Every structure is written in structure tokens, then in C-alpha cells.
Amino acid sequence: MNHLSNRISEIKYALDRLLTRQEVAKKYNLSLDQILDLSIGDNLFIPPNLIQKIIIKEIQSIDPRKQYPLDYFSLIEEISRFVGVEASSVYFGLTHNQLIQRAVRVTTKPNDAISLIIPDKDIYYQIAKNQQLNILTTELTPDYELDINLILEQIKKEDSKVIVFSSPHYPTANQLKEEDVLALARETEVPLIVDESYVEFGKYSLVNQVQKFDNLTVVRSFSKAWGLGAFSSAFLVSNAKNIEILKENYIIEEIPPIHLLATNYMLQAPYRFVELINIFIAERKRVIEHLRMLNGLKVHKSDTNFLLIQFKKDIKELYEQLCSKGIIIKTFEKYPPFKDSKKSFLVTLGDSEINDKLIMAIVEILESIL
């Protein structure tokens, strides 16, 4: 039932995004094809035809009369080689949200406390509510880093049973300091679940640190940097004992064949996608440099495929002006308040054509309203 509730939350979120696009299109007399939704960290830089070719090729390899065309356990071996850990430390799943939900589920029971960060992904709050957990929150520091002492104090005082946060972090776009995360894992025995969905855009991964800790779980995904999206898959890396607990509680061979095949295809020659990611990182640098030259904007550093930007005033007028040009950005009026949240927005970057359209739109708007 909890898994179904989380899936319903994801579907509702997708429908809400579609509704927003439809409302913007109607309000400004635009077609849906003219709407560029940059409000979430989707992959907009890998050419869609590249992924389409992969999916078509892999579908054609399936004989639908037979069982799964790929051995689940052989894929675990491929992932373990890819990230450089033992196969016994890897657990595979459909989405990173599913894996986070499961990792939380096996470490808590209803009415336990869970420690979350403000701001962070809304899905963590949904998972906690669905599993009837008491939510404890701590804010990031003013420069968007973990407040280690405050978190440790909260864990001890409130008897928190699990800690969950993203790094590289959503929505602030920075990768949290590695030494801070490891210090947190070292100073407490409470399970620490780190969502590394955007790690390919960052500077490091914690997967090679997992073997040193009994309480550290790292969740990775092929949906963001790798561009699988609708054909996504994910995996987590943790202590072998934690992996066995997950296997005891959940069916493992539940991934659709096409998801398995697409993931396996990518793992056979990951350099093709690493090259595209490196090209994107150079493009991200170019966009940041352009936007930082504009009056009225503060553009934060980014270790993801999106940017957190602060405007000099309330974001409402800039938001509406961008919508009138067919560009939707992410604002934070529905989030728990954080530093300058009313002036902040998130924008997903894509290829050079998408990014240039964004830059030109912002330039035109700033000239008219400042």
C-alpha cells in the first residue's frame, strides 16, 4: 500500500506539470509544442533520437513469448563493475524514489522519527507521510551546506531512526561537502541515505565509501544524466547486510525487460554518455558565465544539470514574463521557506539551443522590468 501511495504521488506530480503547461499555453495563446518546461531537472541535453534508437533496438531483441531476456543478477554484476564495488553491496530497482522508499521502510516503523533537510526534494516528505513517520527538519547553512552539529543534536534529542538528503542537492544545485557527509555517517549509527541522482554532474560519489560504514546507503539513477527518463532504472549501494534485508522484504525480479536491456546497453559502453555529460558540463559553465553578467541575478554554483538563481526582487513578475515567452521555471512558494526562497527560481539547462533561448528571454525581460 505504501509503495502504491508513493507511485500515486509521482503520477499526480506528472499530471500537475501537464496541467501547468496547459494553463500557460491557454493564458498566453501558445500551443503545447511552444512550451519549454524547465521547472525540473529532466535531461534536456542528450539527443532524444539517441535514446529512441537504443530503445527500438532493444525492443526488437525481445521475444515476447519468452521470459525476461536478461538475467537480473548478471546486471547486478555489470553495475558492480561499473561503480567498483562488490555485487553483494548492490540492489537494483526501477526508480531512485522507489529505492529510497524501501530503504526508509526497512529501517523504520510507524511513528518513528525521520530527519530531513530544508530545502530538499518533496518526495522525501511524501515517503515519510505515507509511512506514518514523524518528520524532523534542519535547515542547510546560509551557504547551503549541512549543519552537522545541529543534525547530530537533533538525532540524539529526538531519537531519529533515519536521515535522508540529496547530494548533489536539490534544489540548491551544489554537491554537499564530502567530509561533512562522512563525518555525519561516522558520528552516528543512524542509517544515512544519500540520494545521488545527479552525481554524474558533480565532483565525487560516495559509493567507494560505503564499505567503511554500516549505516551509509547511496542511491544512484540512470534517469538524469543518462537520459533514460521513462525507461529509467536505479540502484543503491550499501552494506551487504542491508542489501540482504532489502531482498528479504521485497521481490527483486520486478523490473520490466526494456528497462533492464536499456540499462545493460549503457553499461556496455558508458564512455559514449560520459562524453555527452562532459560536453554538457562545459555548456553549463558557459551559461553560468553569461547569466552572471546580467544585472539583478545571483547565479549559484552548480554540480547538477539545473541552476538555482536569485532575482533582486520577488520572482512573480519574472516568472509570468517567462511564461509569456513559453518558458516555465521552478519557483518555491509551496516549499518550506529557505534563504531568499521568494526571490529564487530553478531552471533546467539543456543543449545550446535551449540555453540560448533561455538566456535571450531573460535578457529581454530584465531590460523591460529593471
Buried (B, 14 or more C-beta within 10 A) or exposed (E): EBEEBBBEBBEEEEEEBEEBBEEBBEEBEBEEEBBBBBBBBBBBBBEEEEBEEBBEEBEEEBEEEEEEBBEEEEBBEBBBEBBEBEBEBBBBBBBBBBBBBBBBBBBBEEEBBBBBBBBBBBBBBBBBEBBEBBEBBBBBEEEBBBBBEEBBEBBEEEEBBBBBBBBBBBBBBBBBEBEBBBBBBEEBEBBBBBBBBBBBBBEBBBBEBBBEBEBBBBBBBBBBBBBBBEBBBBBBBBBBEBBEBBEEEBEEEEBEBBBBBBBBBBBEEEEEBEEBBEBBBEBBEBBBEBBEEBEBBBBBEBBBBBBBBBBEEEBEEBBEBBBBBBBBBBBBEEBBEBBEBBBBBBBBBBBBEBBBBBBEBBBEBBEEEE
